[in-house]
Amino acid sequence: MPLPYVDEILPNAIPRPVPMPVPTVPAAPITTAKLSVIEQSKRLAAYTAVDQHILPKHKVIGIGSGSTVPYVVERIVQQGEELNKGRVFVPTGFQSKELIVESKLSLGDVDQFPTIDVTIDGADEVDSELNCIKGGGACHLREKVLAEAAETFVLVADYRKNVQYLGTNFPGVPIEVVPFAYAKVLQNLHHRLGSPKATLRMAKAKAGPVVSDNGNFIIDAPFSLEAMKDPFMLMARIKMLTGVVEVGLFCHMAQAAYFGNQDGSVTVKSRLEGEVIEETISPA
C-alpha cells in the first residue's frame, strides 16, 4: 500500500484508496456461552473480518497484537489445515508470534516477506475516517511496519473503540522513544507540542519503565480534542522530534474496520472510492 504521508507531502496528488467491498453476510454463528459481552463482541468482529478478508488466495498474512487478535488466529485455524499449510504468518510482536507457533501455523518475518497480502490488527480507538490509535500494548512500531507492508490493512475491535474523534476514551498517544532521549522528548511534548501531562509509561510487574520489543521506552501523551481532530498533522509534528522512533497514530492506512456490538451485530467502516462508508451486519 502507498506510504501514508504522500497526500500531505503532495497536496495536489490524487488519492488512491483501495476499494473494499461492503460485506452483506454475517459471520458464521459462534459459541458465546463462556464469554463476557466485551469478549463476545471482540470475537464477533474478528471472525467477521477474517471471513471477509482472509481468502484462499492470500498466502502471506500479518497478525497484529492486542486482546482481539487471539480470535483472529482462532478463526484462521478454523479455515482448515489444508488451506493454511500454504500460508505464512508474520507477527507484530511476541504475543502474536506465540499465537502463531501455538496454533501450528507457519511463522515468517517481514525481512523475508516485505510485501504482505493482508494484515489484521486490533486498535485502541478508530475514528470516523479510519484513523486509529495503537500502542496500548507497546507494539506500534512493528504494527505500523506490517500495516504499511500490507496490500490490505484491516482493524478489528469491540464497540467501545468506535469513536468520532481519536482521544475520546483512550488516554493518550503512545510514542516509542530511544531511552537516552526520553527526558528531552518529554520536555518537547510538555512545552512545545501542547501535552503537559505526557508521562513515561511505567511497568506494572517490574520496577522501572515499560520496554518495547525493540528495547525502547514508551511515552503516553494526551492532547486536546482540537489537536486530535487532525491526527495526521499531530503525528507528523511528534515524529519530527529527534529521539522519537514511532507514533501510535495510524493515519490514512486502514481500508476497513470491524466493530462487534453488544446486540450481536457488526459495524463495518470501509473505504470505497475515497469515502468512508458505514454499514451494520445484523446477527444471524
GISUL-V730096 format. One line per field, one symbol per residue. psi: psi as a letter, one per 20 degrees, with the letter a starting at -180 (. if undefined). Layout:
psi = ???
//
This chain:
psi = qqqiighhhnhjqpqmqoppqpqiprrqqqpjhjqrgghghggggggggghhhnrhiphopppbrrihhhhggghghiiqhghihjqpppqiagghghggghjkqpprqhhhmippgpppqaqhqpaijjqqpqjhjkjhghghghghiqhpppqprrhhiorgqqjghphropppqqgijhggggggggihjkmijpqppqqhjqparpprijjrrpppoqrrhghiimhggggggghippipgqpkoopkgqhqppoprhjirppppqpoliqpqpqpoqq.
//
